[in-house]
């Protein structure tokens, strides 16, 4: 039977999922009820609709940032509960009901900080976004079914297992889960499929549930590196992190059919390019410790990535994969700016999830700006101003390093002048054309004071 939804079910799902859809009523059955800890984060959101809070949140603040991330993680776990309700209620999805019910029980058994870790994972977010979009679109079974079958990968993964173990799916020669810090690389002779996994200490025992395979034992594959004084990993080997250029151009949409893009990704994701990223992160830690602490609260993985031909960007992020940044490893200055720039995109999205800064209705006009080849809409200019100001602060702090050599100091000063000019240009456009919410007025105040003081 095709794995699609009746129109009424799809409508109910789109109302509940929180990607780009309206949020509607809660369809959650009592048997699969979400944990009550989510209520705290909704109270957190309701109390902070003010310009004063926005001014505080736009700067590094580990306490505020941690709450923003926790509130967003709770919302993304609500997406899972909406999907679980559809799986429970839809006859066409009955084959996956037991797996999803077990995943719901596993989620309920976790501690609050463990649930936040899953809900803030870019790999979990990609999976839940792709699964919801595929179900709503009525995608064919060869697209939807692997996503539905992977529920244990992205809800529990290699976390504490019962004696029975857990069925996890492999893709692209690896078993990945919600956890960016680990994965399993399978022998090249094994294709994609289901594996019965059990854990004993550091060892994972895997028994294939398809013909022609033998039981294996493996340790989890560690990342290339971990950024200093953090749990942020640097890696590009996991399939879910190897996004296509199309996904980067359209950050609101994830391609759920990824098999045809493998070769391009292997070219764009070479191994062993982590050292410039680690060195730039250390420079950020030394220059602007508060910003680095903010990073620790929200980022999960930095993905070394080489730009595609015709797309010379030094980095990018994807809105449905909050917590991940794709960075071109380059010089310390460029990589440092890329880290701060992409972190700014992630941070601003978290702020805007809680407190909308721009009114829904904006001018349809796009404006020519010096920092982009294409005219930018108001929302893009707002993001650009925020990123440029954050990068300006970082470079001002970086210039205070007494060991910075004269040539590098000159390069930093030149780039700082460029960023200031870009921020000023964008801020003038926002003042003339943007319609801010009452809380969003805090953005204008913050940007004006910051530009004046740097």
Secondary structure as GFF3:
##gff-version 3
##sequence-region A 1 454
A	DSSP	alpha_helix	7	16	.	.	.	ID=ss1
A	DSSP	three_ten_helix	30	32	.	.	.	ID=ss2
A	DSSP	alpha_helix	38	46	.	.	.	ID=ss3
A	DSSP	alpha_helix	51	57	.	.	.	ID=ss4
A	DSSP	alpha_helix	62	89	.	.	.	ID=ss5
A	DSSP	three_ten_helix	91	96	.	.	.	ID=ss6
A	DSSP	alpha_helix	97	109	.	.	.	ID=ss7
A	DSSP	alpha_helix	112	119	.	.	.	ID=ss8
A	DSSP	alpha_helix	122	137	.	.	.	ID=ss9
A	DSSP	alpha_helix	141	149	.	.	.	ID=ss10
A	DSSP	alpha_helix	151	155	.	.	.	ID=ss11
A	DSSP	beta_strand	166	170	.	.	.	ID=ss12
A	DSSP	beta_strand	174	175	.	.	.	ID=ss13
A	DSSP	beta_strand	184	185	.	.	.	ID=ss14
A	DSSP	beta_strand	193	200	.	.	.	ID=ss15
A	DSSP	beta_strand	203	208	.	.	.	ID=ss16
A	DSSP	beta_strand	216	219	.	.	.	ID=ss17
A	DSSP	beta_strand	225	226	.	.	.	ID=ss18
A	DSSP	beta_strand	233	234	.	.	.	ID=ss19
A	DSSP	three_ten_helix	239	241	.	.	.	ID=ss20
A	DSSP	alpha_helix	245	249	.	.	.	ID=ss21
A	DSSP	three_ten_helix	259	261	.	.	.	ID=ss22
A	DSSP	alpha_helix	262	268	.	.	.	ID=ss23
A	DSSP	alpha_helix	275	287	.	.	.	ID=ss24
A	DSSP	alpha_helix	289	298	.	.	.	ID=ss25
A	DSSP	beta_strand	301	304	.	.	.	ID=ss26
A	DSSP	beta_strand	315	316	.	.	.	ID=ss27
A	DSSP	three_ten_helix	319	321	.	.	.	ID=ss28
A	DSSP	beta_strand	324	327	.	.	.	ID=ss29
A	DSSP	alpha_helix	332	354	.	.	.	ID=ss30
A	DSSP	alpha_helix	378	398	.	.	.	ID=ss31
A	DSSP	alpha_helix	406	433	.	.	.	ID=ss32
A	DSSP	alpha_helix	441	453	.	.	.	ID=ss33
###
